[in-house]
Amino acid sequence: MQFRDIVDRYQEDGFAIVRGVFDAEALGTIDSALDVVVHEIAPKMPKGEVYYEEADTQSIKSMFRMEDHGEAFLSLLRHPVLLGLARAVFDDPAMDLGTVMYFGKAARSGSLTPPHQDNFYQCFEPPEAMRITIAMDASTADNGPLTCQRGTHLLGVLPHRPSDVLGFSQVLDQVPDPTRYPDVEICLEPGDICIHATNTVHHSGPNRTDHPRRQLAVECSSTRVRQNQSLLAERREAVARLHRKHQ
Ligand SMILES: O=C(O)CCC(=O)C(=O)O
């Protein structure tokens, strides 16, 4: 696969879509592994690794460190297209893919994700990091697609405040002017992927349909990146406070 056009799009917009990276067979393998995690492993996961919808406590909103829960997820960190694309984006042949997450939006009860930048949580310097979203289901205008504000990856990390939403604990103080930085709904078919930069402002709406909208996200950063440890400690304390409040 040629990555040049995708990298150009990503650098200009802060996100880019690649269609049809996973075929039905590959998605089927991941789907079966996901089923095991949702039904057998998640109920035993510690707080902070799995979050449930508040309005429907059976439905998983997000899960982290999926690579610890089966080869289907671990192998995503070696996937030639995902790895090749990441290395092309950051021009860094030595970099690896970091971790795999899950973002569910259950039929009808899947709730919104407030506007934020991933880097507010991650504290990456320089901001050479991104998430690779893998669509397990179609994401459509009605089921809460990932929505990125074009061009916001160049704005630096903007002020956030507590959102009171478990799993997405921070919300942007002020959303960048949408006339200058328009919202783009990332509508995907199963097997499509989207990359978005760690500083790209994004959010997603609730799922208003009778079908789930599930996606995986692979996080990665270049070998030049360091995490600002004092900022990270501050951000982790804010999450811990939210957990204590919701105990
Ligand atoms: O649409 C969602 O579920 C939120 C995903 C998200 O915030 C991310 O992939 O960084």
The ligand as an SDF file (V2000), in Angstrom:
LIG
                    3D

 10  9  0  0  0  0  0  0  0  0999 V2000
  -16.0710    7.9100   19.4690 O   0  0  0  0  0  0  0  0  0  0  0  0
  -15.5910    7.4600   20.4790 C   0  0  0  0  0  0  0  0  0  0  0  0
  -16.0070    6.4270   20.9820 O   0  0  0  0  0  0  0  0  0  0  0  0
  -14.4470    8.1990   21.1220 C   0  0  0  0  0  0  0  0  0  0  0  0
  -13.1360    7.7640   20.5650 C   0  0  0  0  0  0  0  0  0  0  0  0
  -12.0050    8.6160   20.9810 C   0  0  0  0  0  0  0  0  0  0  0  0
  -12.1190    9.5620   21.7210 O   0  0  0  0  0  0  0  0  0  0  0  0
  -10.6770    8.2970   20.3960 C   0  0  0  0  0  0  0  0  0  0  0  0
  -10.5730    7.3460   19.6110 O   0  0  0  0  0  0  0  0  0  0  0  0
   -9.7070    9.0020   20.7050 O   0  0  0  0  0  0  0  0  0  0  0  0
  1  2  2  0
  2  3  1  0
  2  4  1  0
  4  5  1  0
  5  6  1  0
  6  7  2  0
  6  8  1  0
  8  9  2  0
  8 10  1  0
M  END
$$$$
